[in-house]
Amino acid sequence: MNKHLRNILIALACFILVVILNFLLPRMLPGDPVAYLSGFAEEDMTPAKYEYYREALHLDEGLFRQFLYYLKSLADGSLGYSFKKEMIVSDLIKERIGATLQIALPSLVISSGLGLVFGLYFGMKKDSKEDKVFGVTNMVVNAMPSFLIALVLLAALSFKLEIFPYSGLSKAGMFPGRSGFLLDRIHHLVLPVLTLTLGVLPSRYLMVRNNAAKEAGEKYVLYARQRGLSERKIRYLYVFKNIAQPFITMTGMSVSLCVGGSLVIENIFSINGMGKLLTEAVYTLDYPLMQGVLFVSTGVMVIAVIITDVLCILADPRQRREAAYDRK
């Protein structure tokens, strides 16, 4: 119980640190903070523009008052204002986050499911020929960066075989509500989702496989076999229960990894998601937008950690009994 509480507290501390750094860094960097907070270079500023941005950003007030205004922008969900795009940062993120989640969430579910199934199966067949071949294959894929996997899939399935489209989430003229929109969207998502799935699957597989291989030699597994239970029941009714906690923890922790991986993949497949938005913010020095994307990404990580630790407590009767004892 203490371990899960510690994880939650660490995640919250990281979140608070990101919030504070988002506020302090533009004000601590060399040069005028107006340039960093507005996204405009100092040489582009006229005296009138400078005074306008200084007042709009509350830089004419004390640091503590500025911090309160900053917290207010987080509390009301606006996350600041992008002067480069002339839009509220949260509105920009809302427009793009859907595309990112369409890649990240299916990849998370598929990679976790496949990692669990194959990890349990080959973990119970430790050191067999199939286990060695599958293990080496996973280690090779694990060593490949996501952009290389994407380029291989594009070259083979898009340009050579012409099975899948190489960019975007929909073909021209296709929009929600139109007949065939869902199938077209799935068709466009196959390669980005497959790329991210292959990028994160090996780590999940290896973790489950190693834990299952360790459990395979335990006495309760031998007793279950002597009772005539099938290997499938042993894997899912006995072994999985004992490795559920590390599996849930790894799945939860990798939510941010999937979101981060999606940011890279979006640029390769020309998808207008959070990754493309972050790239645009970096190239145009749109600091408020960069801070907004970082804030949302960190928030997703914290929520995932909290949900993960709650699920770990619910999955383990010992943790539930310990929690009940602590309440007494």
N, C-alpha and C positions, 0 to 999 in steps of 0.2 A: 504493500500500500504506500509506504514511504517513497519507494522508487518511483511510482507513477505520479505521486504528488510532486516529487522533485522534478520530473520531466515537464509537468505542466508549469511549474514555477519558472523553470529555465526558459521555456518557450515564451511565457509572458514577459520575462525579463528581456529577451531578445527583441520582442515586439516593442516594448517601451524604449529600448535603446535605439531602434530604427526610427521611431517617432521623434526622439530627441535629436538624433543626428540629422534627420531630414530638416529639422528647424535650424540647427546650429551651423552645419557645414557651409551653406551659402553665405552666411554672415561672418564666417571665420576665414574663408578663402581670401587670398590677396586680391585687391581691386575693390570696386564698388559693389556692394550686395544688390543694388538695383539691377545690374546687368545679369546676375545669376538668377534672381527671383523673377525677372520679367522675360528672360531669354534673349534679350537684345544686347548687342555689343555696345560698349561704351562709346565708340566712335560714331555709332548710328544715332546717338541721343542728341536731341536739341534741348536747350534749357527748359522749354515748355514741357517737352516729353518727360524730361528727367523729374521735374517737379510733380507731374501728374502721376508717374509710377511710384515716386517716393511716398506720396499721400495714399495712393491706392493700396500700396503694400504696407502701410502703417509704419514706415521706417522713420517717420518724424516723431514717433512715440517711443517710450522706453522699451527695453528688451522684454521685460515681463509682460507688458501689454501686448507686444507683438506675439509672444508665445500664447497668450490667451486667445488672440484672434486666430492663430494657427490651430489651436485645439478646437475652436468653434467650427472651423472649416472641416475638421475631421468628424466632429460630432454631428453636424448637419448633413454630412455625406457629400459635400461638394468637392472636397480634397484640393481646394485651391482653384486657380484660374490660369488657363494657358493663353497668354497674350499672343503667342505665335499663331495659334489656331483660332483664337478669339472664341473660345468655348470653355465651359466649366469642365474641369478635369474628369470628374465622375461621369459626366455625359459622354465624354470621349471613350472612357473605359467601358461603359455600358454598351456602346456600339460595337466594341471589338471583342469583349470577353466571351461572348457566345461562341465565336469561331474557335477560340482557344480551348474552351471546355469541350467542344465537339471532337477535338483531337485528344485532349488529355484524359477525359473520363473513360471513353471506350478503351484506350490504351491501358489505363490503370486496371480496369476490370478484366480485360483479356489477358494481360501479362500476369496478373495475380492468379487468375483461374488456371492458366496453363502451367505456371510455375508450381502451383499446389498439386495439380494432377500428376504432372511428369516427375516432380520432386519426390512425391510419396511413392510413386511406382518404382522409380529407379533407386530410391533410397532403400527400399525393401529388397532390391536385387544388387546390393553393394558388390562392387568388383566384378560383376558379370561383364561379358563382352559388350552388351548393349549399353550398360552403364558407362563404360569407359569411352565408347564412341560418342555417346550423347554428351558426356561431360567435356570431352575435348572440343566438340563442336560449340558448346556454350561458352567455353573459355575463349575461343577464337572470336566469336561474335561479340563477347563482352569487351574484347580489346579494341574493337572497331568503334570509332567515334560516330555519332548519329548522322553527321553530314555525309560521311563516307557510305553508310548504309543507304541513305537517301539517294545518293548519286548512282549506286549500283542498281537499286530498284528502278530508278528513272531510266537508266540506260537499257535495262533488260525488258521492263514491262511497259514503258511508255514509248521509247524511241525505237526499240528493236521489234517488239511484238505488237506495239500499239494497242494494248489491252486497256490501259487506264490513262486518264488525262494527266498532264504533268503540272497543271497550275490551277489555282482557284478552287472554290467550293461548289460552283454551279456553272453550267455553260451559259452562253449569251441568251438572254430572253427567258431564262428559267427563274421563276420567283415562287415564294410560298403560296400555296393554294392552287397552283397550276398542276394539271395532271402530269404525273411522272416526276414531280419535284423531289419526292423522298428518295426514289431510286437513283435519280441523278446525283443527289447529295451524297448518298452512300457510295456511289461509283467514284466520286471525287475524293471521298475521305479514305478510301482503301489504302492508298500508298502512304499518306501522312500517318495514319493510325498504325499501319504495319511497320513503318520506320521506327516510330517511338516505341512500339511494343517490342520489337527486336532489340532495341537499345536498352530496355530495362528488364526484359525477361530473364537473361542469364543470372543476374544477381538474385532474383527471387527463386529461381530454380535451384541454384547452388545452396542457398540458405535452407530451403525445405529439404533438399536431398541429403545434406550433411546431418541435419537434425533427425531426419527419418532413419538414416543409416545408423545413427547412434542409438535410437530407440529400438531398432530391429533386433538388437542383441539382448534386450531386457527380458526378464523372466515372464512378465505378463504377456508378451508376444508369444513366447514358447508355450505357455499354458493355453492361450487362445487357439494356437494351432493344434495342440493335443486334443482340445475339445471339438475339433473338426470345423472350426469357423473358416470361411473362405478368406482368401488373401484380401479381397476387396473390403470385406467387413472389418478385418483387422486394421487395414490402412486408415479407413475413415471413422470407425467407431472407437478405436483404441489409440493408434499412433497419432492421428490428427489432434485428438484432445490434448495430448501432451506437448505438441509443438504449436498449438493454437496461439499462445501468447507471443512468441517471437515472430510468427507469421503476421499476426494482426499489427504488431508494432512496426514491422518493416513495411507493410502495405501503407499504413498511415503516414510514416515518415517519407515515403516515396511520392506522396501527393505533390509536394513542392517540386520534386525531381521531374515528375511528368509535366507539370506546368512549365517549369524552366526549360525542359527539353522541347516542349511545344513551341516556345518562343523562338528557338533556333530553327526548327523545322518549317515554321510558317514562312520564313524568309526564303527558304529553298523552294517551297511549292507556291510562292506568291499568294499567300493567304492573308487577308486583311484581319488579323487578330491582334492580340496584345503584343506579340513579338514584333510585328510590323510597326505597331504604334510606338513601341520602345525604340526601335531602330530610327524611326522618323524623329523622335525626341532627341536622340543622341546626335544625329547629324545636324539638326537645327539648333542644338543647345537649348532645348526647351526644358529647363530644369524643373519647373512645377509639374510638368507631365511625367518626367522621369521619377520624381518623388512619389507621385500618385501611383504609378505602376509598381514601384518598390513597396509602397505601403500595402497595396492590395495583395501582392505576392506574399508578403510577410504575414498578413492577416490570414490568408488561406493556410499557410504552414501552421500557425498557432491553432486554428480551429481543428486542423487534421490531427495535431498532437493531442489535443484535449479529447476529441472523439475516440482516438486510438486507445488512450489510457483508460477511458471509461469502459470501452469494449473489453479491454484486457481484464479489468476487474470483474465484469459480468461473466466473462468466459471461464474464470477460475473460481471454483467454490471456495478455495482457501482464501482468496482475496476478499470475497464477500463476507466470509466469517470474520476475517480480521477487521474489515470495515465496521461490521456490526459490533465487534468487541470494543473498537475504538470509540464508538458512539456511547457505549455504556460507561 
